[in-house]
Amino acid sequence: MSDTPIPPKGRGPLAKREARLAWGLLAPTIISVSLVVILPLLAIFWISVKPIGLADLRPPTLSVNEQLRDADEAEPYIRYRVRNTSQDIALTSARFSDMFPEGAEPGAVPEGCTYEARTLTCDLGEVEAGGRSEIRVPIIADDPEAMEDPLEDSEPDVVVKAPNILTNFEFTGENFARVFDGGEFWQVLWVTLLYTIFGTIGALVMGLFAAMLLNKSFRGQGILRGLYLFPYVAPVIAVAFTWVTLFDPFSGSANALLIQMGVTSEAINFFGQRPLALIMVIVFEIWRYFPLSFLFILARMQSIDTDMYEAADMDGASPFQKFWYLSLPQLVGILSVLFLLRFIWTFNKFDDIFLLTGGNAGTRTLTVNVYEQAFAISNIGAGAAVAVVIFACLIVFSVFFFKWISREEGL
Amino acid sequence: MSFLWRGTLTAPLLGALWMLVVATTVAVGFSFATGEAFRPSVLLCLLWGAVVGLGAVFRLGSVSMFGAVIGLAGVTLAGVGPMVIGADVGPVAGWGAAIALGMAFAMSFWAIVAELKPGALTRHEFEAAVIRFLTGFGYIFFTAIVVIPFYVMVMTSLKNQQALMQNPLDFSIELSRGWELFRSYAELFGQYDFGRYLWTSFYISCLTVFITLLFSVPGAYAVARLRFNGRAAFSRSILLIYMVPMIVLALPIYIAFSQMGLRNTVFGIVLIYPVTTIPVALYMLQGYFRGLPAEVEEAGLMDGLSRLAVIWKITLPLALPALASVSLYVFMIAWNEFLLAFMLLDDPSKFTLTRAVTSLNSSEVPRQHLMAGAVIATVPIMALFLGLEKFMTKGLTAGSVKG
């Protein structure tokens, strides 16, 4: 490759065309990723300073209930019962329109309404919070009773203007105050760090051990390698529920086994008591992700030059010496990359803990806290505030990541 | 450590530890297979292991190995062996377990201490024996921790609630039940509509793979081959985006989807899944494209093909194995995805498989149904994985450590 000509400096027309093509090829990705990643990331900052509950996502609207009354009497009429669904937000410019079927006409059009092209449109103006009203429209029809279904089947169209909490300029610092309030946040952060550090190191050490076992060729090596990848490849719901079943205090096999072996005399609630639940969750994390480190370390091991080991053999190095002085230094690069990446991903992990314990028994990490705040306590704003904290941590990690990884992997 | 470098010390020590490992393994194995009571006795394990270990260094060879098998089986049956057999265990299971223990221990242990002599050992001999011990332990340990959960998953799905509560240890298959064994599967497909979920998950995953490739192939090519300002920055931002936690994005997505009426629609899911996989796929593919020889493409350009034609006619056919591994990897992510499906889908008719299995996790649904659901979700991805392992492992290693 040494005779490859150096590309010309400066930007000629060809280079410009190439750059244009490149951006063109990247455009779909950039657009879609901005829409679904960048935009939500900005949104999360916005939401985190707004007082939003889960219920606010359903904006207040006008409920219109339509009924044909007195169909068997002389003066049948349609009754529209109108109600503002919100108890604390007034609606403005409220109006609804309803189609009339063939064979029925309004006898008289009430005040504020118009009838045109078989459509009755009623303007209600402002409807106060929790406000109700009723509009009666007399009906002229040959056979009013037969018209009941056609009349009631046409759902009235409702148009209202309501202030949307998501887009107005009402802000609050309460979400963050709530998140940082009391000792709970530090507890959550502490659990997250424990989970992340032990989960990451455990998975790396186990992966290293497994890789050393399979770093020689023998019959069945391929089968074992496939087998050891199972925990990672299987869907998280399947393995998490299996663990929950396996360690169930009442019908779990693990408890039955431990009792039979005389390790414990009564059933242990593995996922339900502190601090065992946190340990179990970490063990699960190690179990599920050791295959990945194993795969990477094995790949790196197999690319180490064997000459080096032969030379060491000639010099009389013992097996442990060879591992310590030859293999390990070769693996430091991949180990540190894996450590950083796994650290970040374990920090961000949500599914595993959520499925295993739901964040109970002292296993609530930051990610689970997002869900807990937003959906269990129905405070979307507080959930977003926790998400912002996670994102800030991520930024800090990324700085480390690029400082170190760039050196290791030449990115 | 050097005080241990004597055959008469090393062998009994390794023997004691190895006996603990083997006795536990055999006891757990027989407990699961027969549902009866077997357990290792720690003190007796250490004692017998040390005794046999000491014997092994002095009189190596097949005769003494045979003797060890008989001896261990004998003491076990007499009730003073490394493994304690419950009082009400039948004779067949008891004898079987005792002989299995003797054979498993003797055969593996003779291999571990093959090179040990009674006297002083060199550092090499000592370490080699320790490494053989660790290797044996490693194989048993890893195989056990991987196999047991999956075994429990499958076996639980084949049992009924009553049998489960009665003896959670009994995983023997009652063949006498015939097709009744698969009752929970039949009920999942019959009453719980799992056929539909399987299909939904399948086509969502396929669509995700297709859309991801459609977006990431041109993008990856541009990053790998074309020169433009901001290429390095772009390459990094891909990595960065690939690290943004889904739970952070899930809230705004939930809100936006609620407002736009996209929640509870398969369309919304298909919209969102590819975006989570495009950065991964792009990153993997650009690495592969970089490895392809640029000369072939340049020759194509010289012959008058346009860039797009070069990508279509030269690069893609060359990159087929990479496309296969990326597709498999993306398929796996989409198939296994839980969080978004869980948050965005409430309507049972639109569930994906993972969402449907989650809904089985309630006290009203028997455990074996949940486990059968887990098996149904696992089997397709496992079949794919075992069938195309070469591509899959490649995809995993190239895909960094997303998970």
Interface residues (C-beta under 8 A of the other chain):
Chain A: P7 A15 E18 A19 L21 A22 W23 L25 L26 P28 T29 S32 V33 L35 V36 V37 L39 P40 L41 A43 I44 I47 L57 R58 L166 F209 A210 M212 L213 G222 L224 R225 G226 L227 Y228 L229 F230 P231 Y232 V233 A234 P235 V236 I237 A238 V239 F241 T242 W243 T245 L246 D248 F250 S251 G252 S253 N255 A256 L257 Q260 M261 G262 W287 Y289 L292 S293 L295 F296 A299 S318 P319 F320 L338 L341 R342 I344 W345 F347 N348 F350 D351 L355 T367 V370 Y371 A374 I380 G383 A384 A387 I390 F391 L394 F397 S398 F401 F402 L411
Chain B: A27 V28 S31 F32 A37 F38 R39 P40 G86 R123 H124 E127 A128 I131 T135 G138 Y139 F142 T143 I145 V146 V147 I148 P149 F150 V152 M153 T156 L164 M165 N167 P168 L169 F171 L214 F215 S216 P218 G219 Y221 A222 V223 L226 R227 F228 N229 R231 F234 S235 R236 L239 L240 I241 M243 V244 P245 M246 I247 V248 L249 A250 L251 P252 I253 I255 A256 S258 Q259 L271 I272 P274 V275 T276 I278 P279 L282 R307 M332 W335 N336 F338 L339 L353 T354 V357 T358 N361 R367 L370 M371 A374 V375 A377 T378 I381 M382 F385 L386 E389 M392 T393 L396 T397 S400 V401 K402 G403
